[in-house]
Amino acid sequence: MVKRSYNIDVVFHALSDPTRRQVVERLSQGPASVSDLAKPFSMAMPSFMQHLDILESSQLIYTKKVGRVRICYLNHNPLSVMESWLQIQKSLWNTRLNQLDTFLLKTKGKKYE
């Protein structure tokens, strides 16, 4: 099995745009053609293709040509890497907030000079 690494900065950048996030949300329901993905957006096809290029370069999506139609697929692996990173951050901040809460409860009512 080949282990792939995903650049989390590139993935976050790809998801920083609302159009690209909507494309990812749509592809979470299943594969779609480029033209079907572009329908809800009021932009020229070359502009939309730039969004797909960014998603593809971040490895969030991949495409296959089927006849004359290009089909896009969601790659869940980069999302799993992001999810793991976010879970670590959440755990870290929960620990810090719990420590702050404990400190504040211990010092409640004490006067400082």
Jmol script that loads the backbone (N, CA, C; Angstrom):
load data "model"
ATOM      1  N   MET A   1       0.834  -1.183   0.000  1.00  0.00           N
ATOM      2  CA  MET A   1       0.000   0.000   0.000  1.00  0.00           C
ATOM      3  C   MET A   1       0.881   1.248   0.000  1.00  0.00           C
ATOM      4  N   VAL A   2       0.605   2.177  -0.880  1.00  0.00           N
ATOM      5  CA  VAL A   2       1.363   3.415  -0.982  1.00  0.00           C
ATOM      6  C   VAL A   2       0.779   4.422  -0.007  1.00  0.00           C
ATOM      7  N   LYS A   3       1.648   4.988   0.831  1.00  0.00           N
ATOM      8  CA  LYS A   3       1.201   6.005   1.775  1.00  0.00           C
ATOM      9  C   LYS A   3       1.390   7.364   1.130  1.00  0.00           C
ATOM     10  N   ARG A   4       0.315   8.112   1.032  1.00  0.00           N
ATOM     11  CA  ARG A   4       0.389   9.449   0.458  1.00  0.00           C
ATOM     12  C   ARG A   4       0.375  10.474   1.575  1.00  0.00           C
ATOM     13  N   SER A   5       1.076  11.551   1.358  1.00  0.00           N
ATOM     14  CA  SER A   5       1.019  12.643   2.323  1.00  0.00           C
ATOM     15  C   SER A   5       0.284  13.806   1.668  1.00  0.00           C
ATOM     16  N   TYR A   6      -0.424  14.529   2.485  1.00  0.00           N
ATOM     17  CA  TYR A   6      -1.211  15.653   1.996  1.00  0.00           C
ATOM     18  C   TYR A   6      -0.740  16.905   2.708  1.00  0.00           C
ATOM     19  N   ASN A   7      -0.553  17.963   1.942  1.00  0.00           N
ATOM     20  CA  ASN A   7      -0.127  19.228   2.509  1.00  0.00           C
ATOM     21  C   ASN A   7      -1.352  19.923   3.081  1.00  0.00           C
ATOM     22  N   ILE A   8      -1.423  19.964   4.405  1.00  0.00           N
ATOM     23  CA  ILE A   8      -2.609  20.510   5.065  1.00  0.00           C
ATOM     24  C   ILE A   8      -2.794  21.990   4.744  1.00  0.00           C
ATOM     25  N   ASP A   9      -1.707  22.731   4.527  1.00  0.00           N
ATOM     26  CA  ASP A   9      -1.825  24.143   4.168  1.00  0.00           C
ATOM     27  C   ASP A   9      -2.519  24.300   2.824  1.00  0.00           C
ATOM     28  N   VAL A  10      -2.170  23.450   1.877  1.00  0.00           N
ATOM     29  CA  VAL A  10      -2.774  23.501   0.545  1.00  0.00           C
ATOM     30  C   VAL A  10      -4.252  23.127   0.623  1.00  0.00           C
ATOM     31  N   VAL A  11      -4.567  22.144   1.460  1.00  0.00           N
ATOM     32  CA  VAL A  11      -5.959  21.715   1.614  1.00  0.00           C
ATOM     33  C   VAL A  11      -6.785  22.831   2.243  1.00  0.00           C
ATOM     34  N   PHE A  12      -6.264  23.465   3.304  1.00  0.00           N
ATOM     35  CA  PHE A  12      -6.989  24.576   3.922  1.00  0.00           C
ATOM     36  C   PHE A  12      -7.163  25.733   2.928  1.00  0.00           C
ATOM     37  N   HIS A  13      -6.130  26.003   2.149  1.00  0.00           N
ATOM     38  CA  HIS A  13      -6.250  27.060   1.140  1.00  0.00           C
ATOM     39  C   HIS A  13      -7.355  26.720   0.136  1.00  0.00           C
ATOM     40  N   ALA A  14      -7.378  25.484  -0.321  1.00  0.00           N
ATOM     41  CA  ALA A  14      -8.393  25.073  -1.291  1.00  0.00           C
ATOM     42  C   ALA A  14      -9.794  25.245  -0.717  1.00  0.00           C
ATOM     43  N   LEU A  15      -9.952  24.990   0.567  1.00  0.00           N
ATOM     44  CA  LEU A  15     -11.265  25.089   1.191  1.00  0.00           C
ATOM     45  C   LEU A  15     -11.588  26.489   1.705  1.00  0.00           C
ATOM     46  N   SER A  16     -10.678  27.426   1.503  1.00  0.00           N
ATOM     47  CA  SER A  16     -10.907  28.792   1.989  1.00  0.00           C
ATOM     48  C   SER A  16     -11.909  29.561   1.130  1.00  0.00           C
ATOM     49  N   ASP A  17     -12.229  29.043  -0.034  1.00  0.00           N
ATOM     50  CA  ASP A  17     -13.151  29.720  -0.945  1.00  0.00           C
ATOM     51  C   ASP A  17     -14.536  29.069  -0.874  1.00  0.00           C
ATOM     52  N   PRO A  18     -15.609  29.861  -0.768  1.00  0.00           N
ATOM     53  CA  PRO A  18     -16.958  29.290  -0.665  1.00  0.00           C
ATOM     54  C   PRO A  18     -17.377  28.471  -1.890  1.00  0.00           C
ATOM     55  N   THR A  19     -16.942  28.859  -3.066  1.00  0.00           N
ATOM     56  CA  THR A  19     -17.280  28.096  -4.273  1.00  0.00           C
ATOM     57  C   THR A  19     -16.684  26.696  -4.187  1.00  0.00           C
ATOM     58  N   ARG A  20     -15.419  26.629  -3.799  1.00  0.00           N
ATOM     59  CA  ARG A  20     -14.755  25.327  -3.701  1.00  0.00           C
ATOM     60  C   ARG A  20     -15.362  24.469  -2.596  1.00  0.00           C
ATOM     61  N   ARG A  21     -15.752  25.105  -1.485  1.00  0.00           N
ATOM     62  CA  ARG A  21     -16.407  24.339  -0.423  1.00  0.00           C
ATOM     63  C   ARG A  21     -17.741  23.769  -0.911  1.00  0.00           C
ATOM     64  N   GLN A  22     -18.479  24.542  -1.687  1.00  0.00           N
ATOM     65  CA  GLN A  22     -19.751  24.051  -2.228  1.00  0.00           C
ATOM     66  C   GLN A  22     -19.528  22.888  -3.190  1.00  0.00           C
ATOM     67  N   VAL A  23     -18.475  22.944  -3.967  1.00  0.00           N
ATOM     68  CA  VAL A  23     -18.143  21.836  -4.872  1.00  0.00           C
ATOM     69  C   VAL A  23     -17.838  20.579  -4.061  1.00  0.00           C
ATOM     70  N   VAL A  24     -17.042  20.728  -3.006  1.00  0.00           N
ATOM     71  CA  VAL A  24     -16.711  19.582  -2.156  1.00  0.00           C
ATOM     72  C   VAL A  24     -17.982  19.026  -1.509  1.00  0.00           C
ATOM     73  N   GLU A  25     -18.853  19.921  -1.035  1.00  0.00           N
ATOM     74  CA  GLU A  25     -20.118  19.470  -0.439  1.00  0.00           C
ATOM     75  C   GLU A  25     -20.940  18.691  -1.450  1.00  0.00           C
ATOM     76  N   ARG A  26     -21.003  19.188  -2.683  1.00  0.00           N
ATOM     77  CA  ARG A  26     -21.771  18.489  -3.717  1.00  0.00           C
ATOM     78  C   ARG A  26     -21.161  17.124  -4.025  1.00  0.00           C
ATOM     79  N   LEU A  27     -19.830  17.061  -4.117  1.00  0.00           N
ATOM     80  CA  LEU A  27     -19.171  15.795  -4.433  1.00  0.00           C
ATOM     81  C   LEU A  27     -19.250  14.795  -3.285  1.00  0.00           C
ATOM     82  N   SER A  28     -19.547  15.263  -2.083  1.00  0.00           N
ATOM     83  CA  SER A  28     -19.730  14.330  -0.970  1.00  0.00           C
ATOM     84  C   SER A  28     -20.977  13.466  -1.180  1.00  0.00           C
ATOM     85  N   GLN A  29     -21.861  13.900  -2.074  1.00  0.00           N
ATOM     86  CA  GLN A  29     -23.062  13.131  -2.409  1.00  0.00           C
ATOM     87  C   GLN A  29     -22.794  12.114  -3.513  1.00  0.00           C
ATOM     88  N   GLY A  30     -21.667  12.265  -4.203  1.00  0.00           N
ATOM     89  CA  GLY A  30     -21.308  11.347  -5.270  1.00  0.00           C
ATOM     90  C   GLY A  30     -20.651  12.087  -6.422  1.00  0.00           C
ATOM     91  N   PRO A  31     -20.071  11.348  -7.369  1.00  0.00           N
ATOM     92  CA  PRO A  31     -19.391  11.950  -8.515  1.00  0.00           C
ATOM     93  C   PRO A  31     -20.340  12.811  -9.343  1.00  0.00           C
ATOM     94  N   ALA A  32     -19.746  13.781 -10.047  1.00  0.00           N
ATOM     95  CA  ALA A  32     -20.539  14.660 -10.907  1.00  0.00           C
ATOM     96  C   ALA A  32     -19.669  15.149 -12.055  1.00  0.00           C
ATOM     97  N   SER A  33     -20.324  15.463 -13.152  1.00  0.00           N
ATOM     98  CA  SER A  33     -19.593  16.023 -14.298  1.00  0.00           C
ATOM     99  C   SER A  33     -19.241  17.481 -14.003  1.00  0.00           C
ATOM    100  N   VAL A  34     -18.243  17.973 -14.700  1.00  0.00           N
ATOM    101  CA  VAL A  34     -17.823  19.364 -14.538  1.00  0.00           C
ATOM    102  C   VAL A  34     -18.988  20.294 -14.848  1.00  0.00           C
ATOM    103  N   SER A  35     -19.721  20.016 -15.913  1.00  0.00           N
ATOM    104  CA  SER A  35     -20.835  20.904 -16.277  1.00  0.00           C
ATOM    105  C   SER A  35     -21.931  20.887 -15.216  1.00  0.00           C
ATOM    106  N   ASP A  36     -22.207  19.730 -14.618  1.00  0.00           N
ATOM    107  CA  ASP A  36     -23.196  19.672 -13.542  1.00  0.00           C
ATOM    108  C   ASP A  36     -22.728  20.445 -12.314  1.00  0.00           C
ATOM    109  N   LEU A  37     -21.448  20.349 -12.021  1.00  0.00           N
ATOM    110  CA  LEU A  37     -20.914  21.084 -10.872  1.00  0.00           C
ATOM    111  C   LEU A  37     -20.964  22.593 -11.101  1.00  0.00           C
ATOM    112  N   ALA A  38     -20.771  23.013 -12.344  1.00  0.00           N
ATOM    113  CA  ALA A  38     -20.712  24.442 -12.656  1.00  0.00           C
ATOM    114  C   ALA A  38     -22.088  25.102 -12.704  1.00  0.00           C
ATOM    115  N   LYS A  39     -23.137  24.329 -12.917  1.00  0.00           N
ATOM    116  CA  LYS A  39     -24.491  24.894 -13.097  1.00  0.00           C
ATOM    117  C   LYS A  39     -24.911  25.892 -12.023  1.00  0.00           C
ATOM    118  N   PRO A  40     -24.740  25.601 -10.730  1.00  0.00           N
ATOM    119  CA  PRO A  40     -25.257  26.531  -9.716  1.00  0.00           C
ATOM    120  C   PRO A  40     -24.497  27.854  -9.607  1.00  0.00           C
ATOM    121  N   PHE A  41     -23.385  27.975 -10.291  1.00  0.00           N
ATOM    122  CA  PHE A  41     -22.537  29.158 -10.139  1.00  0.00           C
ATOM    123  C   PHE A  41     -22.670  30.084 -11.344  1.00  0.00           C
ATOM    124  N   SER A  42     -22.778  31.368 -11.062  1.00  0.00           N
ATOM    125  CA  SER A  42     -22.882  32.344 -12.145  1.00  0.00           C
ATOM    126  C   SER A  42     -21.487  32.866 -12.483  1.00  0.00           C
ATOM    127  N   MET A  43     -20.707  31.988 -13.107  1.00  0.00           N
ATOM    128  CA  MET A  43     -19.366  32.381 -13.545  1.00  0.00           C
ATOM    129  C   MET A  43     -19.050  31.653 -14.844  1.00  0.00           C
ATOM    130  N   ALA A  44     -18.121  32.214 -15.562  1.00  0.00           N
ATOM    131  CA  ALA A  44     -17.707  31.605 -16.822  1.00  0.00           C
ATOM    132  C   ALA A  44     -16.995  30.276 -16.540  1.00  0.00           C
ATOM    133  N   MET A  45     -17.085  29.362 -17.474  1.00  0.00           N
ATOM    134  CA  MET A  45     -16.478  28.039 -17.301  1.00  0.00           C
ATOM    135  C   MET A  45     -14.970  28.120 -17.027  1.00  0.00           C
ATOM    136  N   PRO A  46     -14.206  28.990 -17.701  1.00  0.00           N
ATOM    137  CA  PRO A  46     -12.775  29.071 -17.372  1.00  0.00           C
ATOM    138  C   PRO A  46     -12.524  29.454 -15.907  1.00  0.00           C
ATOM    139  N   SER A  47     -13.342  30.342 -15.373  1.00  0.00           N
ATOM    140  CA  SER A  47     -13.204  30.722 -13.957  1.00  0.00           C
ATOM    141  C   SER A  47     -13.538  29.548 -13.055  1.00  0.00           C
ATOM    142  N   PHE A  48     -14.585  28.819 -13.391  1.00  0.00           N
ATOM    143  CA  PHE A  48     -14.957  27.654 -12.594  1.00  0.00           C
ATOM    144  C   PHE A  48     -13.861  26.587 -12.662  1.00  0.00           C
ATOM    145  N   MET A  49     -13.270  26.416 -13.830  1.00  0.00           N
ATOM    146  CA  MET A  49     -12.201  25.430 -13.992  1.00  0.00           C
ATOM    147  C   MET A  49     -10.991  25.764 -13.127  1.00  0.00           C
ATOM    148  N   GLN A  50     -10.748  27.053 -12.884  1.00  0.00           N
ATOM    149  CA  GLN A  50      -9.655  27.433 -11.988  1.00  0.00           C
ATOM    150  C   GLN A  50      -9.916  26.895 -10.582  1.00  0.00           C
ATOM    151  N   HIS A  51     -11.173  26.956 -10.152  1.00  0.00           N
ATOM    152  CA  HIS A  51     -11.523  26.403  -8.846  1.00  0.00           C
ATOM    153  C   HIS A  51     -11.278  24.894  -8.815  1.00  0.00           C
ATOM    154  N   LEU A  52     -11.685  24.207  -9.881  1.00  0.00           N
ATOM    155  CA  LEU A  52     -11.472  22.763  -9.936  1.00  0.00           C
ATOM    156  C   LEU A  52      -9.982  22.427  -9.961  1.00  0.00           C
ATOM    157  N   ASP A  53      -9.199  23.240 -10.657  1.00  0.00           N
ATOM    158  CA  ASP A  53      -7.744  23.021 -10.693  1.00  0.00           C
ATOM    159  C   ASP A  53      -7.137  23.116  -9.290  1.00  0.00           C
ATOM    160  N   ILE A  54      -7.598  24.083  -8.513  1.00  0.00           N
ATOM    161  CA  ILE A  54      -7.095  24.239  -7.146  1.00  0.00           C
ATOM    162  C   ILE A  54      -7.498  23.037  -6.300  1.00  0.00           C
ATOM    163  N   LEU A  55      -8.748  22.603  -6.432  1.00  0.00           N
ATOM    164  CA  LEU A  55      -9.206  21.430  -5.684  1.00  0.00           C
ATOM    165  C   LEU A  55      -8.434  20.182  -6.087  1.00  0.00           C
ATOM    166  N   GLU A  56      -8.152  20.066  -7.366  1.00  0.00           N
ATOM    167  CA  GLU A  56      -7.418  18.886  -7.844  1.00  0.00           C
ATOM    168  C   GLU A  56      -5.950  18.934  -7.409  1.00  0.00           C
ATOM    169  N   SER A  57      -5.340  20.110  -7.438  1.00  0.00           N
ATOM    170  CA  SER A  57      -3.935  20.212  -7.027  1.00  0.00           C
ATOM    171  C   SER A  57      -3.779  19.984  -5.520  1.00  0.00           C
ATOM    172  N   SER A  58      -4.836  20.241  -4.760  1.00  0.00           N
ATOM    173  CA  SER A  58      -4.792  19.971  -3.321  1.00  0.00           C
ATOM    174  C   SER A  58      -5.117  18.507  -3.023  1.00  0.00           C
ATOM    175  N   GLN A  59      -5.467  17.757  -4.049  1.00  0.00           N
ATOM    176  CA  GLN A  59      -5.817  16.336  -3.979  1.00  0.00           C
ATOM    177  C   GLN A  59      -7.149  16.092  -3.277  1.00  0.00           C
ATOM    178  N   LEU A  60      -7.971  17.149  -3.132  1.00  0.00           N
ATOM    179  CA  LEU A  60      -9.306  16.965  -2.572  1.00  0.00           C
ATOM    180  C   LEU A  60     -10.238  16.296  -3.567  1.00  0.00           C
ATOM    181  N   ILE A  61      -9.985  16.530  -4.852  1.00  0.00           N
ATOM    182  CA  ILE A  61     -10.786  15.870  -5.880  1.00  0.00           C
ATOM    183  C   ILE A  61      -9.848  15.268  -6.919  1.00  0.00           C
ATOM    184  N   TYR A  62     -10.382  14.342  -7.684  1.00  0.00           N
ATOM    185  CA  TYR A  62      -9.677  13.843  -8.859  1.00  0.00           C
ATOM    186  C   TYR A  62     -10.708  13.697  -9.957  1.00  0.00           C
ATOM    187  N   THR A  63     -10.238  13.713 -11.182  1.00  0.00           N
ATOM    188  CA  THR A  63     -11.151  13.653 -12.322  1.00  0.00           C
ATOM    189  C   THR A  63     -10.768  12.502 -13.235  1.00  0.00           C
ATOM    190  N   LYS A  64     -11.781  12.017 -13.949  1.00  0.00           N
ATOM    191  CA  LYS A  64     -11.582  10.995 -14.970  1.00  0.00           C
ATOM    192  C   LYS A  64     -12.393  11.400 -16.186  1.00  0.00           C
ATOM    193  N   LYS A  65     -11.818  11.168 -17.339  1.00  0.00           N
ATOM    194  CA  LYS A  65     -12.526  11.454 -18.577  1.00  0.00           C
ATOM    195  C   LYS A  65     -13.288  10.193 -18.984  1.00  0.00           C
ATOM    196  N   VAL A  66     -14.587  10.350 -19.149  1.00  0.00           N
ATOM    197  CA  VAL A  66     -15.455   9.260 -19.586  1.00  0.00           C
ATOM    198  C   VAL A  66     -16.080   9.719 -20.905  1.00  0.00           C
ATOM    199  N   GLY A  67     -15.531   9.216 -22.004  1.00  0.00           N
ATOM    200  CA  GLY A  67     -15.982   9.704 -23.308  1.00  0.00           C
ATOM    201  C   GLY A  67     -15.574  11.156 -23.472  1.00  0.00           C
ATOM    202  N   ARG A  68     -16.557  12.006 -23.687  1.00  0.00           N
ATOM    203  CA  ARG A  68     -16.285  13.440 -23.842  1.00  0.00           C
ATOM    204  C   ARG A  68     -16.576  14.226 -22.572  1.00  0.00           C
ATOM    205  N   VAL A  69     -16.899  13.519 -21.497  1.00  0.00           N
ATOM    206  CA  VAL A  69     -17.296  14.167 -20.247  1.00  0.00           C
ATOM    207  C   VAL A  69     -16.230  13.930 -19.177  1.00  0.00           C
ATOM    208  N   ARG A  70     -15.896  14.989 -18.457  1.00  0.00           N
ATOM    209  CA  ARG A  70     -14.963  14.861 -17.337  1.00  0.00           C
ATOM    210  C   ARG A  70     -15.783  14.741 -16.056  1.00  0.00           C
ATOM    211  N   ILE A  71     -15.546  13.642 -15.323  1.00  0.00           N
ATOM    212  CA  ILE A  71     -16.255  13.369 -14.077  1.00  0.00           C
ATOM    213  C   ILE A  71     -15.326  13.662 -12.904  1.00  0.00           C
ATOM    214  N   CYS A  72     -15.868  14.344 -11.888  1.00  0.00           N
ATOM    215  CA  CYS A  72     -15.106  14.685 -10.685  1.00  0.00           C
ATOM    216  C   CYS A  72     -15.525  13.785  -9.536  1.00  0.00           C
ATOM    217  N   TYR A  73     -14.539  13.401  -8.740  1.00  0.00           N
ATOM    218  CA  TYR A  73     -14.743  12.539  -7.583  1.00  0.00           C
ATOM    219  C   TYR A  73     -14.095  13.181  -6.370  1.00  0.00           C
ATOM    220  N   LEU A  74     -14.681  12.989  -5.198  1.00  0.00           N
ATOM    221  CA  LEU A  74     -14.112  13.490  -3.959  1.00  0.00           C
ATOM    222  C   LEU A  74     -13.115  12.478  -3.409  1.00  0.00           C
ATOM    223  N   ASN A  75     -11.964  12.976  -2.981  1.00  0.00           N
ATOM    224  CA  ASN A  75     -10.961  12.157  -2.310  1.00  0.00           C
ATOM    225  C   ASN A  75     -11.061  12.467  -0.818  1.00  0.00           C
ATOM    226  N   HIS A  76     -11.495  11.516  -0.024  1.00  0.00           N
ATOM    227  CA  HIS A  76     -11.723  11.746   1.403  1.00  0.00           C
ATOM    228  C   HIS A  76     -10.441  11.786   2.225  1.00  0.00           C
ATOM    229  N   ASN A  77      -9.346  11.291   1.698  1.00  0.00           N
ATOM    230  CA  ASN A  77      -8.108  11.191   2.479  1.00  0.00           C
ATOM    231  C   ASN A  77      -7.590  12.530   3.001  1.00  0.00           C
ATOM    232  N   PRO A  78      -7.526  13.589   2.181  1.00  0.00           N
ATOM    233  CA  PRO A  78      -7.062  14.869   2.735  1.00  0.00           C
ATOM    234  C   PRO A  78      -7.994  15.392   3.825  1.00  0.00           C
ATOM    235  N   LEU A  79      -9.282  15.108   3.706  1.00  0.00           N
ATOM    236  CA  LEU A  79     -10.232  15.543   4.732  1.00  0.00           C
ATOM    237  C   LEU A  79      -9.973  14.806   6.041  1.00  0.00           C
ATOM    238  N   SER A  80      -9.585  13.546   5.953  1.00  0.00           N
ATOM    239  CA  SER A  80      -9.267  12.778   7.159  1.00  0.00           C
ATOM    240  C   SER A  80      -8.024  13.342   7.847  1.00  0.00           C
ATOM    241  N   VAL A  81      -7.050  13.764   7.052  1.00  0.00           N
ATOM    242  CA  VAL A  81      -5.836  14.369   7.617  1.00  0.00           C
ATOM    243  C   VAL A  81      -6.204  15.664   8.333  1.00  0.00           C
ATOM    244  N   MET A  82      -7.058  16.474   7.710  1.00  0.00           N
ATOM    245  CA  MET A  82      -7.511  17.718   8.340  1.00  0.00           C
ATOM    246  C   MET A  82      -8.284  17.425   9.623  1.00  0.00           C
ATOM    247  N   GLU A  83      -9.151  16.437   9.571  1.00  0.00           N
ATOM    248  CA  GLU A  83      -9.961  16.078  10.731  1.00  0.00           C
ATOM    249  C   GLU A  83      -9.062  15.672  11.901  1.00  0.00           C
ATOM    250  N   SER A  84      -8.033  14.902  11.627  1.00  0.00           N
ATOM    251  CA  SER A  84      -7.096  14.493  12.679  1.00  0.00           C
ATOM    252  C   SER A  84      -6.394  15.701  13.281  1.00  0.00           C
ATOM    253  N   TRP A  85      -5.938  16.605  12.430  1.00  0.00           N
ATOM    254  CA  TRP A  85      -5.258  17.812  12.903  1.00  0.00           C
ATOM    255  C   TRP A  85      -6.195  18.656  13.755  1.00  0.00           C
ATOM    256  N   LEU A  86      -7.437  18.822  13.292  1.00  0.00           N
ATOM    257  CA  LEU A  86      -8.414  19.611  14.049  1.00  0.00           C
ATOM    258  C   LEU A  86      -8.750  18.955  15.384  1.00  0.00           C
ATOM    259  N   GLN A  87      -8.824  17.645  15.419  1.00  0.00           N
ATOM    260  CA  GLN A  87      -9.109  16.924  16.665  1.00  0.00           C
ATOM    261  C   GLN A  87      -7.997  17.144  17.682  1.00  0.00           C
ATOM    262  N   ILE A  88      -6.752  17.136  17.221  1.00  0.00           N
ATOM    263  CA  ILE A  88      -5.613  17.409  18.108  1.00  0.00           C
ATOM    264  C   ILE A  88      -5.708  18.822  18.667  1.00  0.00           C
ATOM    265  N   GLN A  89      -6.039  19.780  17.801  1.00  0.00           N
ATOM    266  CA  GLN A  89      -6.175  21.171  18.246  1.00  0.00           C
ATOM    267  C   GLN A  89      -7.311  21.324  19.248  1.00  0.00           C
ATOM    268  N   LYS A  90      -8.421  20.663  18.995  1.00  0.00           N
ATOM    269  CA  LYS A  90      -9.574  20.724  19.897  1.00  0.00           C
ATOM    270  C   LYS A  90      -9.209  20.161  21.266  1.00  0.00           C
ATOM    271  N   SER A  91      -8.532  19.026  21.276  1.00  0.00           N
ATOM    272  CA  SER A  91      -8.120  18.410  22.530  1.00  0.00           C
ATOM    273  C   SER A  91      -7.175  19.323  23.309  1.00  0.00           C
ATOM    274  N   LEU A  92      -6.231  19.914  22.597  1.00  0.00           N
ATOM    275  CA  LEU A  92      -5.274  20.825  23.222  1.00  0.00           C
ATOM    276  C   LEU A  92      -5.994  22.000  23.872  1.00  0.00           C
ATOM    277  N   TRP A  93      -6.918  22.616  23.139  1.00  0.00           N
ATOM    278  CA  TRP A  93      -7.622  23.786  23.671  1.00  0.00           C
ATOM    279  C   TRP A  93      -8.602  23.412  24.767  1.00  0.00           C
ATOM    280  N   ASN A  94      -9.213  22.246  24.699  1.00  0.00           N
ATOM    281  CA  ASN A  94     -10.076  21.806  25.797  1.00  0.00           C
ATOM    282  C   ASN A  94      -9.266  21.645  27.078  1.00  0.00           C
ATOM    283  N   THR A  95      -8.077  21.086  26.955  1.00  0.00           N
ATOM    284  CA  THR A  95      -7.196  20.931  28.117  1.00  0.00           C
ATOM    285  C   THR A  95      -6.831  22.293  28.681  1.00  0.00           C
ATOM    286  N   ARG A  96      -6.445  23.225  27.825  1.00  0.00           N
ATOM    287  CA  ARG A  96      -6.061  24.565  28.282  1.00  0.00           C
ATOM    288  C   ARG A  96      -7.228  25.284  28.949  1.00  0.00           C
ATOM    289  N   LEU A  97      -8.411  25.176  28.366  1.00  0.00           N
ATOM    290  CA  LEU A  97      -9.575  25.839  28.957  1.00  0.00           C
ATOM    291  C   LEU A  97      -9.962  25.212  30.289  1.00  0.00           C
ATOM    292  N   ASN A  98      -9.831  23.899  30.392  1.00  0.00           N
ATOM    293  CA  ASN A  98     -10.100  23.236  31.671  1.00  0.00           C
ATOM    294  C   ASN A  98      -9.107  23.687  32.743  1.00  0.00           C
ATOM    295  N   GLN A  99      -7.841  23.844  32.347  1.00  0.00           N
ATOM    296  CA  GLN A  99      -6.835  24.325  33.297  1.00  0.00           C
ATOM    297  C   GLN A  99      -7.139  25.759  33.729  1.00  0.00           C
ATOM    298  N   LEU A 100      -7.564  26.580  32.794  1.00  0.00           N
ATOM    299  CA  LEU A 100      -7.932  27.959  33.119  1.00  0.00           C
ATOM    300  C   LEU A 100      -9.135  27.972  34.053  1.00  0.00           C
ATOM    301  N   ASP A 101     -10.123  27.149  33.785  1.00  0.00           N
ATOM    302  CA  ASP A 101     -11.307  27.058  34.629  1.00  0.00           C
ATOM    303  C   ASP A 101     -10.928  26.651  36.050  1.00  0.00           C
ATOM    304  N   THR A 102     -10.067  25.650  36.168  1.00  0.00           N
ATOM    305  CA  THR A 102      -9.605  25.194  37.480  1.00  0.00           C
ATOM    306  C   THR A 102      -8.881  26.314  38.206  1.00  0.00           C
ATOM    307  N   PHE A 103      -8.011  27.025  37.518  1.00  0.00           N
ATOM    308  CA  PHE A 103      -7.280  28.137  38.106  1.00  0.00           C
ATOM    309  C   PHE A 103      -8.223  29.230  38.589  1.00  0.00           C
ATOM    310  N   LEU A 104      -9.190  29.590  37.757  1.00  0.00           N
ATOM    311  CA  LEU A 104     -10.122  30.658  38.123  1.00  0.00           C
ATOM    312  C   LEU A 104     -10.992  30.264  39.312  1.00  0.00           C
ATOM    313  N   LEU A 105     -11.407  28.997  39.367  1.00  0.00           N
ATOM    314  CA  LEU A 105     -12.205  28.540  40.507  1.00  0.00           C
ATOM    315  C   LEU A 105     -11.390  28.553  41.794  1.00  0.00           C
ATOM    316  N   LYS A 106     -10.100  28.217  41.716  1.00  0.00           N
ATOM    317  CA  LYS A 106      -9.236  28.224  42.901  1.00  0.00           C
ATOM    318  C   LYS A 106      -8.978  29.641  43.395  1.00  0.00           C
ATOM    319  N   THR A 107      -8.887  30.591  42.474  1.00  0.00           N
ATOM    320  CA  THR A 107      -8.539  31.960  42.847  1.00  0.00           C
ATOM    321  C   THR A 107      -9.768  32.835  43.070  1.00  0.00           C
ATOM    322  N   LYS A 108     -10.940  32.299  42.901  1.00  0.00           N
ATOM    323  CA  LYS A 108     -12.173  33.075  43.069  1.00  0.00           C
ATOM    324  C   LYS A 108     -12.254  33.604  44.504  1.00  0.00           C
ATOM    325  N   GLY A 109     -12.460  34.877  44.610  1.00  0.00           N
ATOM    326  CA  GLY A 109     -12.610  35.485  45.928  1.00  0.00           C
ATOM    327  C   GLY A 109     -11.305  35.924  46.547  1.00  0.00           C
ATOM    328  N   LYS A 110     -10.169  35.536  46.014  1.00  0.00           N
ATOM    329  CA  LYS A 110      -8.894  35.968  46.568  1.00  0.00           C
ATOM    330  C   LYS A 110      -8.606  37.371  46.075  1.00  0.00           C
ATOM    331  N   LYS A 111      -8.056  38.205  46.964  1.00  0.00           N
ATOM    332  CA  LYS A 111      -7.712  39.580  46.610  1.00  0.00           C
ATOM    333  C   LYS A 111      -6.227  39.667  46.328  1.00  0.00           C
ATOM    334  N   TYR A 112      -5.911  40.388  45.299  1.00  0.00           N
ATOM    335  CA  TYR A 112      -4.505  40.574  44.899  1.00  0.00           C
ATOM    336  C   TYR A 112      -4.087  41.999  45.169  1.00  0.00           C
ATOM    337  N   GLU A 113      -2.858  42.149  45.529  1.00  0.00           N
ATOM    338  CA  GLU A 113      -2.330  43.485  45.785  1.00  0.00           C
ATOM    339  C   GLU A 113      -1.662  44.057  44.590  1.00  0.00           C
TER     340      GLU A 113
END
end "model"
wireframe off; spacefill off
backbone 0.3
color backbone group
